[in-house]
Amino acid sequence: MRRTETNTLLPAGLGEGAIVAHKTGDIESLVGDVGVIDMPSGRRYLAAVMVRRPTNDERAQELIREISRATYEYLNQASVSGG
């Protein structure tokens, strides 16, 4: 899963130093990415995002990147504040 060639979904939303092992999937009406993310803080979390979409609508990929970014930032903030 660390050799996935498409790194434009979950990995695109991660901060510097994060390591992700993930697998993408894409058919006309569904796109998704699932992975294990190791944060520089030592925390690890799982992420799975699947988006149903109109045929090949590119907004689905952007939504996955936004969800990835928001999750990473939230967990990174929790790590910094000791939560």
N, C-alpha and C positions, 0 to 999 in steps of 0.2 A: 504494500500500500504506500510505501514511501517512494515508489517509482512511477506514480501516476503522472502522466504527461500533461493533463489539463490542470493547471494550477491557477485558474482564473476565478475560482469560486471561493471555497472556505479559506484557502491560503491568502487570497487577496485582501482579506479583512484582518489579518493577524499583524501584531506588532513585531518589531525587529527582535530577532533571537528566538522566536517561537518555532517549534518543530512540529510538523503535521504529517501524519500518515493517513491517507484518505483515499476514497474511491468515488468517482463521479458516475453519474448515469444520465442519459439524455435520450428521450424519444420525443416525438412531435409534441405531445401534450403534457409532458412531465419532464422536469429536470431536477436533479438532486445531487447532494454531496454529503458523505458521511465520513467522519474521521475522529482520530485521537489527537488531541492537541496538547503538547508539552510547552508550558510557559517558562520563560527564563527564571521565574521565581521558584520553580520546582513543582508548581501545581500542574495537575493534568485534568483535562475534562474531555468528555465525548460530545460531539455535535452531529446532529442528523437533521438536514433540512431538505425537504422535498416540496416542490412548488408545481401545482397544476396550472397550466397556462393555455392561452389560445395557441394554436400551432406555431411553434418556433418563435414565440414572442420573447424578445431579448430582455424585457423588464424582469423576467423571472431570475435571470442570472444576477442582475443588479440587486434584487431583493436578497438573494443568498449572500452576496458580499456584504450588504448592509447588516443582515442578521449576524453574520460572522464577526464583523467589526464591533457591533454593539455588545455582543456576548463577551468578546475578548476584553474590551475596555471595562465592562462591568466587573468581570472576574479579576482583572488586573488592579482595579481600584480597590476591590475587596481585599486583595492580597496586600496592598500597600497600607491599608488602614487596619490590617490585622483581623479582618472578618472572615 
